[in-house]
């Protein structure tokens, strides 16, 4: 199953271990998560290299 995972990126990361556990469990069950990297500790560094302009066109 394709799953869209969303979580807080800048509004607080106190639940980051929970995000990671959810993503890990769903991935282990063979679900596809296109943006699973949102659960990672370095998400802001990963997102900084993406140009947001094409998304708003």
Rosetta silent file (secondary structure, phi, psi, omega in degrees, C-alpha in Angstrom):
SEQUENCE: XXXXXXXXXXXXXXXXXXXXXXXXXXXXXXXXXXXXXXXXXXXXXXXXXXXXXXXXX
SCORE:     score description
SCORE:     0.000 S_00000001
   1 L     0.000  138.893  173.904    0.000    0.000    0.000 S_00000001
   2 E   -83.923  129.032 -177.584    1.246    3.515   -0.741 S_00000001
   3 E  -125.798  133.852  173.938    1.170    5.646    2.389 S_00000001
   4 L   -95.173  117.492 -179.768    1.649    9.381    2.739 S_00000001
   5 L  -103.335  128.221  177.724    3.443   10.043    6.023 S_00000001
   6 L  -130.053  144.869  177.886    3.308   13.545    7.487 S_00000001
   7 L  -158.441  170.227  178.898    4.732   14.903   10.706 S_00000001
   8 L   -68.057  133.043  176.819    6.017   18.102   12.235 S_00000001
   9 L  -108.023  -38.541 -176.793    9.292   19.264   10.754 S_00000001
  10 L  -119.769  -11.117 -176.470    9.787   22.686   12.323 S_00000001
  11 L   -89.496   12.499 -178.851    7.088   22.917   14.989 S_00000001
  12 L   126.295  134.272 -177.069    8.850   20.582   17.386 S_00000001
  13 L  -118.459   25.357 -177.512   10.486   17.216   17.020 S_00000001
  14 L   -64.860  -18.880  179.006    9.819   15.794   20.475 S_00000001
  15 L  -100.712   15.084 -178.439    7.937   12.871   18.896 S_00000001
  16 H   -52.767  -43.471  177.190   10.732   12.018   16.448 S_00000001
  17 H   -60.980  -32.542  177.799   11.297    8.535   17.987 S_00000001
  18 H   -70.226  -43.940  177.298    7.586    7.832   17.507 S_00000001
  19 H   -56.331  -45.839 -178.266    7.731    9.004   13.872 S_00000001
  20 H   -64.693  -39.109  178.632   10.690    6.711   13.283 S_00000001
  21 H   -65.355  -40.196  178.747    8.941    3.733   14.906 S_00000001
  22 H   -63.486  -49.250 -179.269    5.838    4.266   12.749 S_00000001
  23 H   -61.518  -44.394  179.646    7.871    4.511    9.546 S_00000001
  24 H   -60.323  -46.087 -179.419    9.963    1.465   10.486 S_00000001
  25 H   -63.330  -43.155 -179.529    6.863   -0.659   11.259 S_00000001
  26 H   -68.761  -38.719  178.390    5.105    0.317    8.034 S_00000001
  27 H   -66.135  -41.387  178.129    8.223   -0.246    5.945 S_00000001
  28 H   -62.997  -27.223  177.011    8.761   -3.675    7.523 S_00000001
  29 L   -87.197   14.074  174.898    5.182   -4.523    6.494 S_00000001
  30 L    71.732   20.745  175.543    6.168   -3.755    2.874 S_00000001
  31 L   -81.043  150.862  179.954    4.270   -0.467    2.601 S_00000001
  32 E   -99.905  126.538 -178.977    5.676    2.201    0.266 S_00000001
  33 E  -128.020  104.677 -174.741    6.309    5.590    1.846 S_00000001
  34 L   -64.996  -30.516 -177.481    7.531    8.240   -0.579 S_00000001
  35 L  -122.237   41.508  179.242    8.480   10.748    2.103 S_00000001
  36 H   -62.529  -21.109 -179.508    9.544    8.486    4.953 S_00000001
  37 H   -64.519  -13.317  176.352   12.635   10.665    5.366 S_00000001
  38 H   -60.083  -23.382 -179.572   10.418   13.162    7.255 S_00000001
  39 H   -82.198  -13.524 -175.686   10.935   10.934   10.308 S_00000001
  40 L   -75.523  152.051 -177.996   14.726   11.197   10.169 S_00000001
  41 L   -63.740  -30.718 -177.099   16.692   13.412   12.548 S_00000001
  42 L   -99.285   29.378 -176.140   18.377   15.272    9.665 S_00000001
  43 H   -58.459  -37.924 -178.324   15.170   16.028    7.748 S_00000001
  44 H   -66.623  -37.082  177.204   15.829   19.775    7.611 S_00000001
  45 H   -68.333  -39.194  178.498   19.247   19.230    6.009 S_00000001
  46 H   -65.368  -41.107 -178.509   17.711   16.801    3.508 S_00000001
  47 H   -75.261  -22.490 -177.841   14.917   19.232    2.631 S_00000001
  48 H   -65.458  -23.174 -177.892   17.280   22.214    2.331 S_00000001
  49 L   -88.212   -3.286 -179.405   18.661   20.887   -0.954 S_00000001
  50 L   -95.614  130.014  177.826   15.224   20.745   -2.584 S_00000001
  51 L   -81.070  115.798 -177.540   14.056   23.792   -4.518 S_00000001
  52 H   -73.013  -17.918 -174.928   10.440   24.463   -3.405 S_00000001
  53 H   -54.373  -46.648 -179.711    9.591   26.641   -6.436 S_00000001
  54 H   -60.391  -26.639 -179.978    8.582   23.775   -8.784 S_00000001
  55 H   -71.247  -24.286 -176.470    6.084   22.542   -6.199 S_00000001
  56 H   -98.875    7.435  179.388    4.227   25.846   -6.251 S_00000001
  57 L   -94.826    0.000    0.000    3.878   26.108  -10.030 S_00000001
